[in-house]
Amino acid sequence: MPIVSIMMIQGRSLEQKKAMFKAVTEAIVQTLGAPRESVRIVVNEVPMEHFVVGGVTREERDQMLAAQGKGAPRGA
């Protein structure tokens, strides 16, 4: 029974997550030959303010980039 753990920042719609669930399940079925019914997915959603890179929060990073005249990279 494959168990997939996904950690991501909060904010995606239920429709986006459902599409991801289907795609991840299909990838497991295709690559491992696991029965679809045996695939388990656990999603842990992290609040944006709890996601820090290099000691800097996303909000702080966005502010630094804005001060430098740069926008935040897409998907970051």
Secondary structure, 3 states (H helix, E strand, C coil): CCEEEEEEECCCCHHHHHHHHHHHHHHHHHHHCCCHHHCEEEEEEECHHHCEECCEEHHHHHHHHHHCCCCCCCCC
